[in-house]
C-alpha cells in the first residue's frame, strides 16, 4: 500500500477514454480521484477488522457444515493427483457464480455492497470486506460434496482471495495480451468496480476472466472508471456500511403489500447495484 501510494501520488487522473475505440455517448466523465484518501482508507481497514471478527465467530459453524457435507460426498476428488489445482479451479468457478448472484439478488447484495462502497480504488479497497460473508457459504458446498477436504477448500479460497488483492490497483495498467485474455487483471477488475453504465454487472471472475468471457459478462476497460455505488453512501459509520442494505430490505418488506412484492424486495435485483 505504501508503494502504491507513492506511485499514484505522482500521477494525475484525467477524464476521457483509455484506448482508441468508441465509447457510449454522453456527458464527459468528471475527474476521477486517484490514489488514497485518509478517511476512506481508515474505513476500509475498519471494515477489514470487523470482517475478521465475524469470520472467526462463524468459523466453527462453517467447519461443521463442511464436515456434514463431506461425510455424504459423492466423489473423492481430493485424493487424486493435483487435487489442490483442481480445487482451486472449482473454487474459482463457484466464486464466479457466487459473485454474480451477489450482484443479481438483493439479499446477497446486502452482503457485498460494503466492498463496493468506496469511491476510491486502491489496495486498501480490497480490504473493505463485508460483515455477513457466511450468508454466501452455500455456494461452496459442492466442494466437500465432491470430496475436497476442509484444508484443501480453505487453501484454495485463501489463494484465490490473495490473488484478488493485488488487482485492486490503478498503479498497474495492462498485463501482456495473453494474460489479459485469461486472467482477471487490474484493468478488468477496475471495470468491475465502475459505475459507468457500460461497466455495470460485469467481470465477476476471481482468478480467471475466462468465466466472464464464457458466460457473457465480460467488458473491457475502455473508459475511465468512476468508482462507488450508483447512489453513493455518505456515512462513515461501519455498522451502516456493513448492514444498511439489510435494514433497507427489512423496511421494504414491511412497507410493500402482497407476498410477491415482499419476496421481490428480498430476492429481486438490487435497487442500487454497482458494476
Number of C-alpha atoms within 10 A of each C-alpha: 13 8 8 16 16 13 14 18 11 8 11 12 13 14 15 16 16 14 11 8 8 9 13 9 6 6 6 9 15 12 14 17 16 20 24 21 13 7 10 19 19 14 20 22 18 16 23 21 15 19 20 13 12 16 16 10 11 13 13 11 11 16 11 12 15 22 16 13 17 22 11 12 17 13 14 15 20 20 12 11 9 10 17 20 12 17 25 21 16 17 22 23 18 19 21 23 15 20 19 20 18 22 26 18 19 25 22 25 25 26 24 24 26 26 21 25 24 22 21 23 26 26 24 22 25 21 20 28 24 24 26 20 15 15 12 16 13 11 16 19 15 18 24 27 21 18 24 25 22 18 10 20 22 15 15 21 18 13 12 19 15 14 15 19 16 15 23 23 25 19 19 15 10 14 13 7 8 8 13 18 14 14 17 23 27 23 21 24 25 24 27 27 29 27 22 21 12 18 25 19 21 23 30 27 29 25 25 22 24 20 22 18 15 9 9 11 18 21 18 16 21 18 22 21 25 24 24 24 21 18 12 14 15 8 9 12 10 16 12 14 22 24 17 17 23 18 12 14 21 14 12 17 18 11 12 14 10 9 10 9 15 18 13 18 24 21 16 14 18 22 15 14 22 26 24
